[in-house]
Amino acid sequence: MLRSRESSVDAPEAHALLTEYFAERAAGFPPEQGEYRPTFPTVEAFTPPAGVFLVVEDESGAPVGCGGVRRISKAADGSTRYEIKHLWLRPEVRGGGEGKRLLQELERRATVFGTEQLVLDTNASLEAAGKLYRSNGYVSIEPYNDNPNATNWYGKAVG
C-alpha cells in the first residue's frame, strides 16, 4: 500500500511530480480542445488551513503521485468549499485502489479544515478519473471556474 505525506508544492519532489503530471496531461489532451495549459499551484493555497498538498510514496519511499486540496470561494449558499486538485498517480501504481485512497485522504483533510462542500474539475477524456469521482459520491455540477482544460465539474456535500 502506498502512503502519503504533506509537502510544499514548491519542494523539489512535488514540483517534479507536478511537471510529470502536466506533461502526461498535455500529451493526452484532446487536440480538438486546443492546447493544454498547465498552472503550477501556489504555496499559499496549499498550506494549512488554506489547503494541503500530498506526495504519495511507494514502499521504498520513492515518489509516485500527488494530490492537493485548497479552499476556494464560498458557494452561492454561503457554504465553505474546498477543491481537489492535481490528483495523479504514475501509471505503474494505478488500478489497485490507490487513487481512491488518495481521494479519500484529501477529503478527510478538507473536512478537518471545515469544508462543507468539495468540488473538482476534470476533462471528459480522463474516463477513469470521472468514474473514480462518481463512484465516490461526486455529482455533476455547473462550472464553478473557467479552467480552460476542464469539460466536467463535480461536487459533493460533506460534513
C-alpha positions as CSV (number, residue, x, y, z in Angstrom):
1,M,0.0,0.0,0.0
2,L,1.2,3.5,-0.8
3,R,1.5,6.2,1.8
4,S,1.2,10.0,1.6
5,R,2.9,12.8,3.3
6,E,2.5,16.6,3.4
7,S,4.7,18.6,1.1
8,S,5.1,22.1,0.0
9,V,4.1,22.4,-3.7
10,D,7.5,24.0,-4.4
11,A,9.5,21.2,-2.8
12,P,11.7,19.5,-5.5
13,E,9.8,16.2,-5.4
14,A,6.4,17.8,-5.5
15,H,7.5,20.1,-8.4
16,A,8.9,17.1,-10.3
17,L,5.6,15.1,-9.8
18,L,3.5,18.1,-11.0
19,T,5.8,18.6,-14.0
20,E,5.3,14.9,-14.9
21,Y,1.6,15.1,-14.3
22,F,1.3,18.2,-16.6
23,A,3.4,16.6,-19.3
24,E,1.1,13.5,-19.3
25,R,-2.0,15.7,-19.5
26,A,-0.5,17.7,-22.3
27,A,0.4,14.6,-24.3
28,G,-3.1,13.1,-23.9
29,F,-5.1,16.3,-24.2
30,P,-7.8,16.1,-26.9
31,P,-6.5,18.2,-29.9
32,E,-10.0,19.5,-30.7
33,Q,-10.0,21.2,-27.3
34,G,-6.8,23.2,-28.1
35,E,-3.6,23.3,-26.1
36,Y,-3.4,22.1,-22.5
37,R,-2.5,25.0,-20.2
38,P,-0.7,23.9,-17.0
39,T,-0.9,26.1,-13.9
40,F,1.5,25.3,-11.1
41,P,-0.1,25.7,-7.7
42,T,0.9,28.4,-5.3
43,V,2.4,27.6,-1.9
44,E,-0.1,29.8,-0.1
45,A,-3.1,27.9,-1.5
46,F,-1.8,24.5,-0.3
47,T,-0.6,25.4,3.1
48,P,-2.8,24.5,6.1
49,P,-5.5,25.6,6.9
50,A,-6.0,27.0,3.4
51,G,-5.2,23.6,1.9
52,V,-2.6,20.8,1.8
53,F,-0.6,19.1,-0.8
54,L,0.4,15.4,-0.5
55,V,3.2,13.5,-2.1
56,V,2.4,9.8,-2.5
57,E,5.3,7.3,-1.9
58,D,5.7,3.6,-2.6
59,E,7.0,1.1,-0.1
60,S,10.6,2.2,-0.7
61,G,9.9,5.9,-0.2
62,A,10.0,6.8,-3.9
63,P,7.5,9.4,-5.0
64,V,4.8,8.0,-7.3
65,G,2.0,10.5,-7.2
66,C,0.4,13.6,-5.7
67,G,-2.7,15.5,-4.9
68,G,-4.0,18.5,-3.1
69,V,-7.0,20.3,-1.7
70,R,-7.4,24.0,-1.3
71,R,-10.1,26.4,0.0
72,I,-11.8,28.4,-2.8
73,S,-14.6,31.0,-2.8
74,K,-17.7,30.2,-0.9
75,A,-20.6,28.5,-2.7
76,A,-23.7,30.6,-3.6
77,D,-25.4,29.3,-0.5
78,G,-22.5,30.5,1.7
79,S,-21.0,27.1,2.5
80,T,-17.3,26.6,2.7
81,R,-15.8,24.9,-0.4
82,Y,-12.5,23.1,-0.9
83,E,-11.3,22.0,-4.3
84,I,-9.5,18.7,-5.1
85,K,-6.6,19.5,-7.4
86,H,-3.8,17.6,-9.2
87,L,-4.8,14.1,-8.1
88,W,-2.4,12.0,-10.0
89,L,-0.5,8.6,-9.8
90,R,2.2,7.3,-12.1
91,P,0.8,4.6,-14.5
92,E,2.6,1.8,-12.7
93,V,0.7,2.3,-9.5
94,R,-2.8,2.8,-11.0
95,G,-5.6,0.3,-10.8
96,G,-5.1,-1.0,-7.3
97,G,-7.4,1.4,-5.4
98,E,-4.7,3.9,-4.5
99,G,-6.4,6.7,-6.4
100,K,-9.5,6.1,-4.3
101,R,-7.4,6.1,-1.1
102,L,-5.7,9.3,-2.1
103,L,-9.0,11.0,-2.9
104,Q,-10.5,9.9,0.5
105,E,-7.4,11.2,2.3
106,L,-7.8,14.6,0.6
107,E,-11.5,14.6,1.5
108,R,-10.6,13.8,5.1
109,R,-8.2,16.6,5.3
110,A,-10.6,19.1,3.8
111,T,-13.2,18.0,6.4
112,V,-10.7,18.7,9.2
113,F,-10.3,22.2,7.7
114,G,-14.1,22.7,7.9
115,T,-15.3,22.2,4.4
116,E,-19.0,21.7,3.7
117,Q,-18.6,21.1,0.0
118,L,-15.9,19.5,-2.1
119,V,-15.6,20.4,-5.8
120,L,-13.3,19.5,-8.6
121,D,-12.9,19.8,-12.3
122,T,-11.7,17.3,-14.8
123,N,-11.7,16.6,-18.6
124,A,-14.1,14.1,-20.2
125,S,-11.1,12.4,-21.8
126,L,-10.0,11.2,-18.3
127,E,-12.6,8.5,-18.1
128,A,-11.0,6.7,-15.2
129,A,-10.9,9.9,-13.2
130,G,-14.6,10.6,-13.9
131,K,-15.5,7.1,-12.8
132,L,-13.5,7.4,-9.6
133,Y,-15.2,10.7,-8.7
134,R,-18.7,9.4,-9.5
135,S,-18.2,6.2,-7.6
136,N,-17.2,8.2,-4.5
137,G,-20.3,10.3,-4.4
138,Y,-19.5,13.2,-6.7
139,V,-22.2,14.5,-8.9
140,S,-22.1,16.8,-11.9
141,I,-22.5,20.5,-11.1
142,E,-22.5,23.7,-13.0
143,P,-19.0,25.1,-13.8
144,Y,-17.6,27.0,-10.8
145,N,-14.4,28.2,-12.6
146,D,-13.2,29.0,-16.0
147,N,-10.5,26.3,-16.2
148,P,-9.7,26.0,-20.0
149,N,-8.6,22.4,-19.5
150,A,-11.9,21.3,-17.9
151,T,-15.0,19.9,-19.5
152,N,-16.7,18.4,-16.4
153,W,-17.3,19.8,-12.9
154,Y,-18.2,17.7,-9.9
155,G,-19.3,18.4,-6.3
156,K,-20.0,16.6,-3.1
157,A,-21.6,17.8,0.1
158,V,-19.7,16.7,3.3
159,G,-19.8,17.3,7.0
